[in-house]
């Protein structure tokens, strides 16, 4: 790592609707450094990164790139200054090839056509220089998640980025893919690329970072090297209280079967089988975890169970009753609670208030209606209670959900689904985007719901979450359940191998 400063922020402040997101933030990034940025949901990390990448303008403060003061009016200017951002949700066109995605918006032109041969040569040079490899002709939607992420990194490097911002880069990766990403990052810093690494996974921070900045309530609370701190100290500085990082829950006491699928087959949006002949059951007071590399049928499985996707064949039984397909209300009224993988598509109505989103499944029931109209007092009372219980950072129940951070949007969904009277819960990526304090809280709530008698189907790309919470683990590979593992027999390495190969 070099001592040369490539990025310096001085006194950056930003306010939204009277709420201070960043307050006099100072931040320094060195040449060839991996600088981790930590903070709980709503701490101001995303706001700060959006200012650096030109998506937002600060109310006050200065930005220096290579010692020169700059005004980053928009993302194009950020790219011109050598800043590239790899978002948690990849910004790729699924039907395009890797090459087409990489050069999109920066195509080399020869005459009046795109010079694809020149683009291939540039990508080949980048590949040799940084030790990265991709198939330029592969269609990106057919690629594993780790390779799609590599395409995103190529996009930034193709535009001569010397500063990379990675937002939750390992959120959808299995351990083997995370190891590969870290090898790539280490190669990049040797080429004097500087990296800002945003994550909630403290063990990864200790493994990969050269420097660590911790944000709390819009303020940088401290800057450390990994040698100066540990995971526990970082968690407590982020959250402002003691945090339990390791779970030691009592074993399950399974009861009667509350949910069952038999020979379930489901098609994906392109007309191919995404789930093939899957059968399993979930009992009362049991958490069944589904582990698998993203894109192996988990989304289609959970959507079909929740009544959001048509099934080709098979049966779904909930609370002893066979359920009709494509009938979410029937599922809900028979005891289903559902935390969807895609919170924006299936979990929230973004222009609606927090209060209205928290009654989406029960808006037509008392006490939220009286006679033939809404009961605003009951709706707001319910919301205030849930905002306090689930520590949702917002101005109040009437704030639009679209104004919240991603983590707080997730908390709105969790508050709604955890507070209803249900017998079976599908929790699909329940802690994605949540800080360590919120993850701890959600895990405790899942165990509490289990112990109260719920059956829980937990779908997560976080293997440590699956191993920590699940009583039984199903490994899904190419739409089939290829292995059933008891908690006491499972290890991260063995489950990870089955996830990528379909067998041990």
N, C-alpha and C positions, 0 to 999 in steps of 0.2 A: 504493500500500500504506500502511495506517495503522500507527501505532506501538502501538495498543491491543492488549493481549494477550487473546485469546479462549480459549486453552487453555494450561494450564501443568501439566507433570508434574514432580514433585519426588521423587527417590529411589525410583523404581519398581523393585521387584525381584520376580521370579517364578522358582520352581524347580519342575521336574518330575522326580520319581523321583531326586532327588539331583543333577540336571543344572541349572545356572543358565542360564535362558533370557534373563532381563533382570537387570542388576546395577546398582542405584543410577542409573537412567536419569533424566536431566533433559531436558525437551523443551519448547519454546515455539513456539506458533503465533500469528501476528499476524492482525489483522483485514484481510481482503482480500488475503491472501498465498497463493501456491502454494509449499508447503514440500515438497521432495522428500526421501524417506527411502530411502537406499541401504543395501545390505548383502548379503553372500553368503548362500547357502542355510543356514538354521540360525543366522543372526546374531541373531535375536530380533525381527525386524520384525513378523511376524504376531502373535506373542504380545503385543507392545506395542499393536498396533491392536485386538486382541481385548479387551484390558483397557479401552481407551478406549470401545469400542462395547458393553461390558457382557457380553461372552461369557465373560470370565475375570475373576477377582478377584486383585489383586496380593497378594503375601505381606506387603509393606510399601510405604510411599510414599503420596503425596498427589496428588489430581487437583483442579485448580481450573478452573472454567468461568466466564469473565467475572469473575475475581477471587474467586469464592466457592468454598470447598472443597465438593466433592461426592463422594458414594459412588455409583458406577454399578453397581447390583446386577444389572442385566439389560439386554437390548437395549431393552426398552420404556422404561426409565428414560433410556437414552442418547438415544432418539428425543425424549422429553420435554424433554431438555436441548439439543436442536437438533443432535444428531450423527447423520449418515447415512452408511452404508457401502455402497459399490458394489463388490461382490465380483467377482473375475475370472471365476468361473462364475456367470452371471446368475441371480438368484433370481426368475424369472418363471414363470408358468403358461403353457405353450405354447399351449393351446387358448383362452385368454382374450384378449379384445381389449386394446389398449393402455390404454384407460380402466379396464377392470376390473382390470388388473394394478396400475395406479397407485393406485387407491383401496382395494385389497384390505387389509382389516384396519382401515381408517380411513374407512369408507363414511359419507357424509352421510345421515342418516335423516329421512324425512318421514312422520310417522305410524308405520306398521309396515313401510314399504318403503324401499328405497334411493332417494334423490333423485338420479337420474342427471343431471337438468338442472342441479342445483346443482354437481355434480362437473364437468360440462362447462364451466360458467362459471368455476370456479376454475382449471381447466386452461388455459382461454383466457387468463385474466389472467396466469398464470405464463408462458405462451408469449409474450405481448406484452412482459411485463416483462423477461424474460431472453433474448429473441431466439431461443427454441427453437420448433421446430414439429414436430408429429407428427399422424398421423391417428388420432384416438381410437377409431375403429371398426375399425381394421386388426387382424387376428389376429396376435399377436406371433410365432408360429412361422413365419409367412410373410414376416417382415420381414428385411431385411439386418442383419448383426450390429451395424453402427454405429447403426442405428435402435433395435434392441433395447437397446443401451447407453443411448441417449437416454431410453428409457422408464424405465430404472433411475434415471437422474438425476432425471427428473420425479417418481418415487416419493419420493425423498428431499426434494425441494423442496416437494412437496405436503404433507409433514409438517413444513414450516417449518424444515428443516435449515439452520443457519448455518455448520456445519462438515461438509465432505464428505471422506470417506476413500475414495480410489480405489486399489484393489489391482490392479496390473498392467493398467491400463485399455486399453493399446494392444496387448496380447498377441495379439488375434485380429483386429486392424484392418489394412487395407491403407494405404499412405501417404496416399491421398486422404482416407480416413476419419479417420486420425490428425490431419491438418490441420484437418478440420472439428471434431473434438473439442477441439483446442487453441483454436480460435476461440470455442467454447462456454465453455470454462474462463475465457478472458480476459473474456468478457462477465459471467460469474458473479462474478469478483473485483471487477469494477467495481460490482457490486451488494452489495459487502461480504461476499460468501461467502468463507470461508477453506477452503483445500483442502490435504489431505495426499496427496501423489502418490507411490505406491510403484511402483518400476519397476527393471528391470535394464538399461534402454536409456539409456546415458549420453549419447548425442547428444540424446535428447529432454529429459533433465534440463537440459542446457546451454541448450536452446531455450526451455523453458517455466517453469523454476523461478525464484523470487525468492530462496529460501534452500535449502540442501542440508545435510542431516544424514547422516553416514555411521556405520553400526553395524558393530561387529565383536565377535563372541563376547559378545553381550548388552550391550555398552557403546557409548555414543556416543563415537566417536573424534575427531569434529570437526564444526563447523558453519561453512559457507562461503556466500558469494555466488558466482554464476557467474563474476563478474569476478576472483575470487581464486584460481580453480583451473582445471583442464582435465580432459578425459576420462581421460587417462593417469594423472594424479595421483589422481583419484577411484578408478579401478580398483585401483591399487596399495594405496591406503589400505583399500579394502574387503577385498582378498584377502591383503594382507600380503606380496606379492611382485610382481615385474615381470610384467606381463600383455601378451601380444601382441594388440592390438586389430584390426590389419589383417592379412589373410592373403595370402600370396603363394606359392601352391602350384604345383608343377610340373604341366604339362598331363597329361591322361590318355593311356594307351596301350591303347585298347580291344582286347580279344581276341575270342574266340568268343562267340556268343549264349548267355547263361546263363538268361535268362528272357524269356518272350514271352506277350502276350495278343493274341487275334485276335477282333475283332468282339464284344467283351464288352458285354453288356447286363445291368444289375442293377436290381432294384426297391428302393425305400426302404420303410420300415416302414409307410407309408400306402398302399402299392400303386401308386405312381407310378414312372416310370423315373427313376432317379437317375444311372445311367451308361448312355450310349447309343452302341452300336456303336464302342467304343473299341479301338484297336489300337496297340501299341507294343512295343518290345523293349529289353532292357538287356543289355549285354555285360560280360564280365569287365573288371575295371579301369576301370569307368565309373560315374559318378554321373549318373543321370537325375533331374532335379528336376521336380516338378509344382507349378506356381504357380496360385493361384486364390483368389477370395474364399471364405471358409468357407461351406459349405452348397451347393457346386456339384458334389457327388458324390465328393469326396475320401474321405470316411469310408466310403461304400459300396464304392468301388473298392478301398481297402486291406483292408477286411474280407472282401470276396469273394476277393481274392488269397490272404489268410491262411487261408481255409477257414472263416471265421466267418459268412459270409452266402451264401445261395443265389444262384446266377446264373440269369438267365432264358435266356440263350443265349451262345454263344461258347466259346473254348478258353483254357485256362491251361497253359502248358508251362514246366516247371522242370527244369533240368539234362538237357534232351533228352527228358523224359518228360511225357506229358499227364497232368495232375493231376485227380483226382476232386474234385467240389465237396463242400463241407461236411466236409472231412477234415483238420483242422489237424495231427494227428499225421503223416499221410502227407506233408504239406508240410514239416514240420519234419525228418522223417527223410530227405527228399530235398534238404535243404540250406537251408531257409528260416529266417531270423531275423527277428523282428518286434517293433518298438517301436510299440505301438498309440497312437492319438490319445487315447483315454480310458483312462488308466492305472488308474483305480479299477475300471472295469468289465471290462477285457480284459487288464490287465497284472499285477495283483497279487491275492493273497488276503490281505486286510488283517489278519485275526486271526493269520495265520501269521507265523512268525519271518522275519527277513531271510534266514537260512540256507536255510530251506525255500523261500522265494520265488525264491532264486537257482538252484534246481534244478528248477523247475516243469516244464521241458521235458525233463529228463533224470533225473528221480527214480527211474525204473525201470531205469536202467543202472548198470553198474559205473563207478566205485568206490562209488557211493552206496547200493548194495545188496550184500549178500553172503548167499549161500544164499537164504533166503526172507524176510529181514528188512532193515531199514535199517542203514546203516553210519554212526552218528552222528559218529565221528571224521573220516571223509572229508568229510562234509557240513559240519562246522564248519571244517575245514582249508580247504576251498574258499572258504567265506564270509569267513574272516579275510583270505585273500589278496585277494579282490575288494574288501572294505571298504577295505583299505589302498591298493590300486591305483586305485580310483575315488573315494577321499577321501569316503567316506560317513560322515556325522556320526551316530554311534549309540553306545549303551553297549556293544554287542557283538553277535555273530551271532544270539543268542537273543532279541533285542528284537523285539517285534511291529512289523510295518511300519506299522500304523495309528498308532503313536506318533511317527513321523518327520514332518518337514516335507515339503511337497509336492515341493520340489526334491530332497530326499534320497530320497523314494519313487521319483522319476524315475531317480535314479542307480542304485537297486537293479535296475530293469528294464534299464537300459543295461548294467550290469555283467554281467547274465545273458546278454543277447543278443550283446554284443560278445565274450564269452569262449568262446562255443561254436564248434565247427568247422562253418562254414556257407559256402555259395557265393553266396547272394543275401540281401540285407537290405532289408526295408521299414522305413524310418525315418519315422514319421508324427509330426510336431511333436516331434523328439527333444530340443530344448533348451527347450521351453516351461517356464517357471518356474525356469530355471537362472540362476545368477549369471554374471558375465562370465568369471570364472576357470573355472567348469565348462563354459561354452559353448566357450571356447578349447580345453579338453581334449577335449570331445566332437568338435569339428571336426577336431582333429588325428587322433583315433582313426578317424573316418570316412575321412579321406584315407589313413591307414595301412592300413585294411581294403581300400580301393579298390586301393591299390598292391600289396597282397598277392594280389590276384586276384579279390576279391568284385565282384559287380555290386550297385549300391545304387540303390534307388528312394527318393528323398528327397521327402517331402510336407511343406511348411511354409508357414505364413502369414507368416513372416518373409522378406520379399523380399530383404533383404540377405544372408540365409543361403542362399537359393536361388542368387543371383547369385555368391556367393563360392565355393560348393562344387560347383555343377552343371557338368557338361561339356556337357549338352544340357538344354534347358528346354522342357517341355510346358506350355502354358497351358490349363487346363480351365475351361469356361464352360457352365453349365447341363448338366453331365454329358457334354459332348463335348470332345475335344481340338481346340481351334480354332486353335492355332498351335504350331509347333515352331521353336525359336530356338536357334541356336548360341551358346555362351557369349560369344564375342568380339563378337557382334552385339547382345547384350542390354544394355538400360539399365533402371534402376528405373522411369523415367517411361514408357517404351514398354511394358514388361511390365504395369505398373499400369493403363495405359489398356486393354490387351487384357483384363485380368482383369475390368474393370467393364463393358466393352462387347461383348466377344466378337470384336473386330477392332481393328486399329491405326487 
